[in-house]
Amino acid sequence: MYIEQGFRGKNEWWRYLLGFLATFFVSQLGAIPLILAVAFKVMSDGGNIYAINDPDVLMTTLDSNLTLFLMLLGFAAGMLGLYFFVRYVHQQSFKDLTTTRAKTDWGRVFFGFFLVATLTLVFTGISYYQNPENYIVQFQLVPFLILALIAIVLIPIQTSFEEYLFRGYLMQGIGVNAKNRWLPLIVTSVIFGGMHAFNPEVTKLGYIIMVYYIGTGFFLGIMTLMDEGLELALGYHAGNNLIAALLVTADWTVFQTNSVLKDISEPSAGVDILIPVLVIFPLFLFILAKKYKWTNWREKLIGKIDAPEPVVTESDRFFIDTN
């Protein structure tokens, strides 16, 4: 089963702690080009270099496409760091961090992608039809094509890094050391949500939106454990972020892009924060459970984990027999 594949590599708890901290550090190093570019632009315009400590200055000083590109470089750096740790510190196959199947099931990846992409397009279309005054059509061909190139290449890397780190690396690491499934599900979901606490959406809407972020972590974690692999979560997360970047932006979102639409309405944190967690996510899980015939929910989500029996080789038997 998925978490048990962590036993195939070196799985001492300190390796996972070191790997998580090192990967996070490397991802932050990847953000240095963005900071330097913004600092250079601020100083060349006669501004105070300390202004880059303001998140608004950091995210709006440069062209939005350049900002997005430089911001996503940090996730690409983190992905490389995580790959290094899995392969050379844990001595584990990256395939074992991805799936229990013989190879990555790309059909699952694409199904997860199109499931959320279709819903997002439908809901956005309905919202635009009902409240067109809340949107500005800002489509410009050349900036949009540049955005599309950056987003299609780098956003899947960003979302894959988050999935491999939380639903893969930490899920397996906590699971094989705690010997259960419920603790890694809870811990990875809370940490995943907590990492989004610095997003501008939290500043605008308040900490109530953390219900959505942590709920998303639980949704993706349940999806991973029930399906015995990351494929559906990889597709869903990529589809969610990619369509959001290309379709709709707003002045208060983490992705401020040359998208087709710009939402100019005043956001509010109400029941719309709870609908995805209480309605949409359970509906998606129901659809996936029917399609992929998920069973044994209790065992897969909260069951115990047993370490595999050590393999006794012929040389081991000879040593035992002669002693």
DOTOR-741106 format. One record per residue (C-alpha): residue number from 1; x, y, z. Coordinates in steps of 0.5 Angstrom, whole numbers, padded with zeros to 4 digits. Layout:
BEGIN
(r NUM (X Y Z))
...
//
This chain:
BEGIN
(r 1 (0000 0000 0000))
(r 2 (0002 0007 -0001))
(r 3 (0005 0009 0006))
(r 4 (0008 0003 0007))
(r 5 (0013 0004 0000))
(r 6 (0017 0009 0005))
(r 7 (0020 0002 0008))
(r 8 (0023 0001 0002))
(r 9 (0028 0007 0003))
(r 10 (0032 0009 0009))
(r 11 (0026 0012 0013))
(r 12 (0029 0014 0020))
(r 13 (0025 0020 0023))
(r 14 (0031 0025 0023))
(r 15 (0032 0024 0015))
(r 16 (0025 0026 0014))
(r 17 (0026 0032 0018))
(r 18 (0032 0034 0015))
(r 19 (0029 0033 0008))
(r 20 (0023 0037 0010))
(r 21 (0028 0043 0013))
(r 22 (0033 0043 0007))
(r 23 (0028 0042 0002))
(r 24 (0024 0048 0005))
(r 25 (0031 0052 0005))
(r 26 (0032 0051 -0002))
(r 27 (0026 0053 -0005))
(r 28 (0027 0060 -0001))
(r 29 (0034 0060 -0004))
(r 30 (0030 0060 -0011))
(r 31 (0026 0066 -0009))
(r 32 (0032 0070 -0009))
(r 33 (0032 0072 -0016))
(r 34 (0025 0075 -0015))
(r 35 (0028 0079 -0009))
(r 36 (0034 0082 -0013))
(r 37 (0030 0084 -0019))
(r 38 (0025 0088 -0015))
(r 39 (0030 0091 -0011))
(r 40 (0034 0093 -0017))
(r 41 (0027 0096 -0020))
(r 42 (0026 0100 -0014))
(r 43 (0033 0103 -0013))
(r 44 (0033 0104 -0021))
(r 45 (0026 0108 -0020))
(r 46 (0029 0112 -0014))
(r 47 (0025 0108 -0009))
(r 48 (0028 0105 -0002))
(r 49 (0030 0098 -0002))
(r 50 (0027 0097 0004))
(r 51 (0020 0097 0001))
(r 52 (0021 0090 -0002))
(r 53 (0019 0088 0005))
(r 54 (0012 0090 0003))
(r 55 (0009 0084 0000))
(r 56 (0005 0089 -0005))
(r 57 (0011 0092 -0007))
(r 58 (0015 0085 -0008))
(r 59 (0009 0082 -0012))
(r 60 (0007 0089 -0016))
(r 61 (0013 0092 -0018))
(r 62 (0015 0088 -0024))
(r 63 (0011 0086 -0030))
(r 64 (0006 0081 -0028))
(r 65 (0009 0075 -0032))
(r 66 (0016 0076 -0030))
(r 67 (0014 0076 -0023))
(r 68 (0010 0070 -0024))
(r 69 (0016 0067 -0027))
(r 70 (0021 0069 -0022))
(r 71 (0016 0067 -0016))
(r 72 (0015 0060 -0019))
(r 73 (0023 0059 -0020))
(r 74 (0023 0057 -0012))
(r 75 (0018 0051 -0013))
(r 76 (0022 0049 -0018))
(r 77 (0029 0049 -0014))
(r 78 (0025 0046 -0008))
(r 79 (0023 0040 -0013))
(r 80 (0030 0039 -0015))
(r 81 (0032 0039 -0007))
(r 82 (0027 0034 -0006))
(r 83 (0029 0029 -0011))
(r 84 (0036 0029 -0009))
(r 85 (0034 0028 -0002))
(r 86 (0029 0022 -0004))
(r 87 (0034 0019 -0009))
(r 88 (0041 0020 -0005))
(r 89 (0039 0021 0002))
(r 90 (0033 0016 0003))
(r 91 (0036 0012 -0003))
(r 92 (0028 0011 -0005))
(r 93 (0025 0010 -0012))
(r 94 (0022 0017 -0014))
(r 95 (0016 0012 -0017))
(r 96 (0015 0009 -0010))
(r 97 (0014 0016 -0008))
(r 98 (0009 0017 -0013))
(r 99 (0004 0011 -0014))
(r 100 (0004 0004 -0012))
(r 101 (0002 0002 -0019))
(r 102 (0007 -0001 -0023))
(r 103 (0008 0006 -0027))
(r 104 (0005 0013 -0026))
(r 105 (-0002 0012 -0029))
(r 106 (-0003 0019 -0033))
(r 107 (-0010 0017 -0034))
(r 108 (-0011 0019 -0027))
(r 109 (-0007 0025 -0027))
(r 110 (-0011 0028 -0033))
(r 111 (-0018 0026 -0030))
(r 112 (-0016 0029 -0024))
(r 113 (-0014 0035 -0028))
(r 114 (-0020 0036 -0032))
(r 115 (-0025 0034 -0026))
(r 116 (-0023 0041 -0023))
(r 117 (-0022 0045 -0029))
(r 118 (-0029 0043 -0032))
(r 119 (-0032 0045 -0025))
(r 120 (-0028 0052 -0025))
(r 121 (-0030 0054 -0032))
(r 122 (-0037 0052 -0031))
(r 123 (-0038 0056 -0024))
(r 124 (-0034 0062 -0027))
(r 125 (-0038 0062 -0033))
(r 126 (-0045 0062 -0029))
(r 127 (-0042 0068 -0024))
(r 128 (-0040 0072 -0030))
(r 129 (-0047 0071 -0033))
(r 130 (-0050 0073 -0027))
(r 131 (-0046 0078 -0025))
(r 132 (-0042 0081 -0031))
(r 133 (-0041 0088 -0027))
(r 134 (-0036 0084 -0022))
(r 135 (-0031 0083 -0028))
(r 136 (-0027 0086 -0033))
(r 137 (-0025 0083 -0039))
(r 138 (-0017 0084 -0040))
(r 139 (-0015 0079 -0045))
(r 140 (-0009 0081 -0049))
(r 141 (-0007 0076 -0054))
(r 142 (0001 0077 -0053))
(r 143 (0001 0078 -0045))
(r 144 (-0004 0072 -0045))
(r 145 (0000 0068 -0049))
(r 146 (0007 0069 -0045))
(r 147 (0003 0068 -0039))
(r 148 (0000 0061 -0042))
(r 149 (0007 0059 -0043))
(r 150 (0010 0060 -0036))
(r 151 (0004 0057 -0033))
(r 152 (0003 0051 -0037))
(r 153 (0011 0050 -0036))
(r 154 (0012 0052 -0029))
(r 155 (0005 0051 -0025))
(r 156 (0005 0044 -0026))
(r 157 (0012 0044 -0023))
(r 158 (0009 0048 -0017))
(r 159 (0003 0044 -0015))
(r 160 (0007 0037 -0016))
(r 161 (0013 0040 -0011))
(r 162 (0007 0041 -0006))
(r 163 (0004 0034 -0007))
(r 164 (0010 0031 -0007))
(r 165 (0013 0034 -0001))
(r 166 (0006 0034 0003))
(r 167 (0002 0028 0001))
(r 168 (0008 0024 -0001))
(r 169 (0015 0025 0003))
(r 170 (0011 0027 0009))
(r 171 (0006 0023 0009))
(r 172 (0010 0017 0008))
(r 173 (0015 0019 0013))
(r 174 (0010 0020 0018))
(r 175 (0007 0014 0017))
(r 176 (0012 0009 0017))
(r 177 (0015 0012 0024))
(r 178 (0008 0013 0027))
(r 179 (0006 0006 0024))
(r 180 (-0001 0009 0023))
(r 181 (-0005 0013 0017))
(r 182 (-0009 0018 0021))
(r 183 (-0003 0022 0024))
(r 184 (0000 0023 0017))
(r 185 (-0007 0025 0014))
(r 186 (-0008 0030 0020))
(r 187 (-0001 0033 0020))
(r 188 (0000 0034 0013))
(r 189 (-0007 0037 0012))
(r 190 (-0005 0042 0018))
(r 191 (0002 0044 0015))
(r 192 (-0001 0044 0008))
(r 193 (-0006 0049 0010))
(r 194 (-0001 0053 0015))
(r 195 (0004 0054 0009))
(r 196 (-0002 0058 0006))
(r 197 (-0003 0063 0012))
(r 198 (0002 0068 0009))
(r 199 (-0002 0069 0002))
(r 200 (-0005 0075 0001))
(r 201 (-0012 0072 0001))
(r 202 (-0011 0071 0008))
(r 203 (-0010 0078 0009))
(r 204 (-0016 0080 0005))
(r 205 (-0021 0075 0008))
(r 206 (-0018 0073 0015))
(r 207 (-0016 0067 0018))
(r 208 (-0023 0064 0016))
(r 209 (-0020 0062 0009))
(r 210 (-0016 0057 0013))
(r 211 (-0022 0053 0013))
(r 212 (-0021 0052 0006))
(r 213 (-0014 0051 0006))
(r 214 (-0014 0046 0011))
(r 215 (-0020 0043 0008))
(r 216 (-0016 0042 0001))
(r 217 (-0011 0039 0005))
(r 218 (-0015 0033 0008))
(r 219 (-0019 0033 0001))
(r 220 (-0012 0031 -0003))
(r 221 (-0010 0027 0003))
(r 222 (-0016 0023 0003))
(r 223 (-0015 0022 -0005))
(r 224 (-0008 0020 -0004))
(r 225 (-0009 0015 0001))
(r 226 (-0016 0012 -0002))
(r 227 (-0013 0011 -0009))
(r 228 (-0006 0009 -0007))
(r 229 (-0002 0014 -0010))
(r 230 (-0001 0021 -0012))
(r 231 (-0004 0021 -0019))
(r 232 (-0011 0024 -0018))
(r 233 (-0008 0029 -0013))
(r 234 (-0003 0031 -0018))
(r 235 (-0008 0033 -0023))
(r 236 (-0013 0036 -0019))
(r 237 (-0008 0041 -0016))
(r 238 (-0005 0043 -0023))
(r 239 (-0012 0044 -0026))
(r 240 (-0014 0048 -0020))
(r 241 (-0008 0053 -0020))
(r 242 (-0007 0053 -0028))
(r 243 (-0014 0055 -0029))
(r 244 (-0014 0060 -0024))
(r 245 (-0008 0063 -0027))
(r 246 (-0011 0063 -0034))
(r 247 (-0018 0065 -0033))
(r 248 (-0019 0070 -0027))
(r 249 (-0015 0074 -0023))
(r 250 (-0016 0080 -0017))
(r 251 (-0012 0085 -0014))
(r 252 (-0012 0081 -0007))
(r 253 (-0010 0074 -0010))
(r 254 (-0003 0071 -0010))
(r 255 (-0003 0070 -0017))
(r 256 (-0004 0077 -0021))
(r 257 (-0004 0075 -0028))
(r 258 (-0005 0077 -0035))
(r 259 (-0011 0073 -0035))
(r 260 (-0018 0073 -0039))
(r 261 (-0022 0076 -0033))
(r 262 (-0021 0080 -0027))
(r 263 (-0025 0080 -0021))
(r 264 (-0026 0087 -0019))
(r 265 (-0032 0085 -0013))
(r 266 (-0031 0086 -0006))
(r 267 (-0029 0079 -0003))
(r 268 (-0033 0077 0003))
(r 269 (-0031 0071 0007))
(r 270 (-0038 0067 0008))
(r 271 (-0041 0061 0006))
(r 272 (-0038 0061 0000))
(r 273 (-0031 0059 0004))
(r 274 (-0035 0053 0007))
(r 275 (-0039 0050 0000))
(r 276 (-0032 0047 -0003))
(r 277 (-0030 0044 0004))
(r 278 (-0037 0041 0006))
(r 279 (-0040 0040 -0001))
(r 280 (-0036 0040 -0007))
(r 281 (-0030 0036 -0004))
(r 282 (-0035 0030 -0002))
(r 283 (-0038 0030 -0008))
(r 284 (-0031 0029 -0012))
(r 285 (-0029 0024 -0007))
(r 286 (-0036 0020 -0009))
(r 287 (-0035 0021 -0016))
(r 288 (-0028 0018 -0015))
(r 289 (-0030 0013 -0011))
(r 290 (-0035 0010 -0016))
(r 291 (-0030 0011 -0022))
(r 292 (-0024 0007 -0018))
(r 293 (-0028 0003 -0014))
(r 294 (-0025 0005 -0007))
(r 295 (-0027 0000 -0001))
(r 296 (-0024 -0001 0006))
(r 297 (-0024 0007 0008))
(r 298 (-0023 0006 0015))
(r 299 (-0017 0001 0014))
(r 300 (-0014 0006 0009))
(r 301 (-0015 0012 0013))
(r 302 (-0014 0011 0020))
(r 303 (-0011 0004 0020))
(r 304 (-0005 0001 0023))
(r 305 (0002 0000 0019))
(r 306 (0006 -0006 0020))
(r 307 (0013 -0006 0018))
(r 308 (0015 -0011 0013))
(r 309 (0018 -0017 0015))
(r 310 (0026 -0017 0014))
(r 311 (0028 -0021 0008))
(r 312 (0032 -0027 0010))
(r 313 (0037 -0029 0004))
(r 314 (0041 -0035 0003))
(r 315 (0047 -0032 0006))
(r 316 (0043 -0030 0012))
(r 317 (0041 -0038 0012))
(r 318 (0048 -0040 0012))
(r 319 (0050 -0036 0017))
(r 320 (0044 -0038 0022))
(r 321 (0045 -0045 0020))
(r 322 (0053 -0045 0022))
(r 323 (0052 -0042 0028))
//
